[in-house]
Amino acid sequence: MPGEVHLFGIRHHGPGSARRLVEALDALSPAAVLIEGPADASDLLPMLADPEMVTPVALLTYAADDPVNASFYPFADYSPEYQAARWAVQHGAALRFIDLPASDRLGEHGAEPIDEATFLVEQDPIARDPIGVLAEAAGYADGESWWSDVIEENPAPGLIFAAVADAMTALRTESGSLSNREAAREAHMRIEIARAAKESDGPVAVVCGAWHVPALAEKRSLASDRDLLKGRPKVPVKATWAPWTAPRLARASGYGAGVAAPGWYAHLWQSGDHETRDSAWLARICRVLRERGHFVSTASAIEAQRLSRALAALRGRPAPGFEELRDSAIACLCNGERAMWDDIAAELLIGSEVGAIPASTPLAPLLEDLQRQQKATRLKPEALERALTLDLRSESGLARSTLLHRLNAL
């Protein structure tokens, strides 16, 4: 008897999504966990549970004969896919990626012209930003705030996966055509889901972007899905893990699936739904301000928390978000001076964490060379900007300067 398929639509980097997903997996106890990601890199997935793997990290896939043709798939502690992979390893469930292989996706590089369906999707506001459309319908200015209120920062979101599936089904009914690439992706995922369900002796959990849930729930013939995948260009690829940084998880870095404030999202994940979440964040703000030489009283911190709750109530939010805590911190802890907040904002909202990968991980040639030179020059990897004084008359100073200039050029 085929395993029953359960679809979990998530945001790719969402602490609320990740927490509810882990709760759902605990309740379902699936025999197989399938994750949106390049199918030909599935053998690397169990490494996410390695104790030496420290997030943020990224799955790196690249063309074997052209390493410049590459893709990165970042993971943070609060990424639902990361938590799903760890859950599967810890509970002995089958685990694999189900999206188009990297050999296919990288084979598209320069090989496929923009088709009419792709052009239509780019002009379709629903396909371009489905969360933004839902946010506008709910009276929000942007999709980030709406999704945070409903899921990421909501201490009692309810049955979110069923609600997300219903919302995406309604949106896709109104949306236009899929691009060839998106249609092929969903066809490949349906084929992989059907195969896993046939092979599994228990429930099958599918973790995918929320937009794909309605398409993966559709009943389509395997023959029609296979037809969509015929004739697509492919190249030989290699895959490995690479350290990543917190700033590169931010949307401001240019990362399409990035979040506005990785540091805040990391705090949401670490603090859970605990009622001291806001006070802990304000305490962190106080600590950073004091480290910068500013006087901050405990009474001011208490007033900041009261103000943040009042702002959340006035703005109709279920709990204070980082915007309310930011505004109250500026008013109560920074004496109304925005410049004081700007001095610490990057450290708090973005962070400077650098990931680490196990020593046994196969390295890409560039990363292997970089790590060798980091050790030789005694430069510790950091994800922050700071002044570094070097004596170019010394061999060590000149070597450090040369490496930093090379990295800047890259």
DRENSEFI-608451 format. One record per residue (C-alpha): residue in three letters; x negated, y, z negated. Coordinates in steps of 0.5 Angstrom, whole numbers, plus 500, padded with zeros to 3 digits. Layout:
// residues N
ALAXYZ
...
// end
This chain:
// residues 410
MET500500500
PRO497507502
GLY495512496
GLU500517495
VAL497524498
HIS497530493
LEU495537496
PHE492542492
GLY491549495
ILE486553492
ARG482560493
HIS475558494
HIS472562488
GLY478562483
PRO477561476
GLY484560475
SER485555481
ALA479551478
ARG482551471
ARG489549474
LEU486544479
VAL482540473
GLU488540469
ALA492537475
LEU486532476
ASP487530469
ALA494528470
LEU494525477
SER488521476
PRO486520483
ALA482514486
ALA480519491
VAL478526492
LEU477530498
ILE475537499
GLU475542505
GLY467542507
PRO463539513
ALA464531513
ASP457529515
ALA455532509
SER459528504
ASP453524502
LEU450530498
LEU457532494
PRO455527488
MET449532487
LEU453537484
ALA454533478
ASP446532477
PRO444536470
GLU439539474
MET444543479
VAL445550476
THR450554480
PRO450558484
VAL448554489
ALA450553497
LEU450547501
LEU446549507
THR447545514
TYR443547520
ALA441545527
ALA435540527
ASP432543533
ASP434551532
PRO434552524
VAL437559525
ASN443556527
ALA446555520
SER452555515
PHE452556508
TYR457554503
PRO457557496
PHE459554490
ALA459557483
ASP462554476
TYR468557478
SER469554485
PRO475549485
GLU471545490
TYR465544485
GLN470542479
ALA473537483
ALA467534485
ARG464534478
TRP471531476
ALA470525481
VAL463523480
GLN465523472
HIS471519473
GLY468514479
ALA473517484
ALA471516491
LEU469523494
ARG468526501
PHE468532505
ILE474532510
ASP473538515
LEU470538521
PRO463536521
ALA457541521
SER455538528
ASP461540531
ARG462547528
LEU454549529
GLY455546536
GLU460551537
HIS455557537
GLY454560543
ALA458554547
GLU465556546
PRO468563549
ILE474566545
ASP480563547
GLU487567548
ALA489563541
THR483566537
PHE485573540
LEU492572538
VAL490570531
GLU485576530
GLN491580532
ASP496577527
PRO496580520
ILE499574517
ALA493569519
ARG488574518
ASP490576511
PRO496571508
ILE494573501
GLY495580503
VAL501579506
LEU504576500
ALA501582496
GLU504587500
ALA511584499
ALA510584492
GLY509591491
TYR501590490
ALA496595494
ASP491589496
GLY491581495
GLU486581490
SER490584485
TRP496580486
TRP492573486
SER489575480
ASP495577476
VAL499571479
ILE494565478
GLU486567476
GLU488572470
ASN495569468
PRO495565462
ALA501562464
PRO502561471
GLY507555471
LEU507550477
ILE502554482
PHE500549487
ALA508547489
ALA509555489
VAL503556493
ALA505551498
ASP512554499
ALA509561500
MET504558505
THR509554509
ALA514561509
LEU508565512
ARG506560517
THR513559520
GLU512567521
SER505567524
GLY503566531
SER498561534
LEU492557531
SER485558534
ASN482552538
ARG477552532
GLU483552526
ALA487547530
ALA481542531
ARG479543523
GLU486541521
ALA487536526
HIS480533523
MET482534516
ARG489530517
ILE485524520
GLU481524514
ILE486524509
ALA490519513
ARG484514513
ALA483515505
ALA490514504
LYS490507508
GLU483505504
SER485508497
ASP488503492
GLY491510488
PRO493517489
VAL489521494
ALA487529491
VAL486533497
VAL483540495
CYS483545501
GLY484553502
ALA491555501
TRP493557508
HIS491549510
VAL496546506
PRO503546510
ALA499544516
LEU496538512
ALA502536510
GLU505535517
LYS507528520
ARG503528526
SER500522530
LEU493520530
ALA493520537
SER495527538
ASP490530533
ARG484526536
ASP486529543
LEU485536540
LEU478533538
LYS475531544
GLY470534548
ARG468539543
PRO460541543
LYS456537538
VAL448538536
PRO444534531
VAL444537524
LYS441537517
ALA444538511
THR441540504
TRP442544498
ALA439551497
PRO439556491
TRP444562491
THR445568487
ALA451571484
PRO450578488
ARG451574494
LEU458571492
ALA461578492
ARG465580498
ALA461587498
SER455582500
GLY459581507
TYR461574505
GLY468573507
ALA470568502
GLY467573497
VAL470576490
ALA470583488
ALA467581481
PRO463575481
GLY461577474
TRP468578471
TYR470571474
ALA465567471
HIS467570464
LEU474568466
TRP472561467
GLN467561461
SER472564456
GLY478560459
ASP485562457
HIS483564450
GLU486570447
THR479573445
ARG477574453
ASP478581453
SER475583446
ALA469578448
TRP468582455
LEU469589451
ALA463586447
ARG459585452
ILE460592455
CYS458595448
ARG452590448
VAL449593455
LEU451600453
ARG447599447
GLU441596450
ARG441602455
GLY440607449
HIS447609448
PHE451610442
VAL457605442
SER462604435
THR466598433
ALA472603432
SER471605440
ALA471598442
ILE478597438
GLU481603441
ALA478601448
GLN482594447
ARG488597445
LEU488602451
SER487596456
ARG493593454
ALA497599454
LEU494600461
ALA496593463
ALA503594461
LEU504600464
ARG501597471
GLY506591470
ARG500586469
PRO501580465
ALA494581462
PRO488586462
GLY484585468
PHE477588470
GLU480594472
GLU484596466
LEU478594462
ARG473598466
ASP478604465
SER479603458
ALA471603457
ILE470609461
ALA475613457
CYS473610450
LEU466607450
CYS463612456
ASN466618453
GLY469619460
GLU463619464
ARG464615470
ALA456615471
MET455611464
TRP459606467
ASP456606474
ASP449605470
ILE452598468
ALA457596473
ALA453592477
GLU450588471
LEU457586469
LEU461585475
ILE456582479
GLY451579475
SER444577477
GLU444569476
VAL440565480
GLY442558482
ALA437552481
ILE437545485
PRO434538483
ALA427537484
SER429531488
THR433535493
PRO430535500
LEU428542502
ALA429546508
PRO422548511
LEU423555510
LEU425554503
GLU420549501
ASP415554504
LEU418560500
GLN418556493
ARG411554494
GLN409561495
GLN413563489
LYS409559485
ALA402561488
THR404568487
ARG407567480
LEU414571482
LYS420568479
PRO426568483
GLU431574481
ALA437577483
LEU437584481
GLU433590484
ARG427593480
ALA421596481
LEU415592481
THR408595480
LEU402592484
ASP395593485
LEU393591492
ARG386591491
SER387585487
GLU388578491
SER394577487
GLY397583488
LEU396583495
ALA399576496
ARG405578492
SER406585496
THR405580502
LEU410575500
LEU415581498
HIS414584505
ARG416578509
LEU422577505
ASN424584506
ALA423583514
LEU427576513
// end
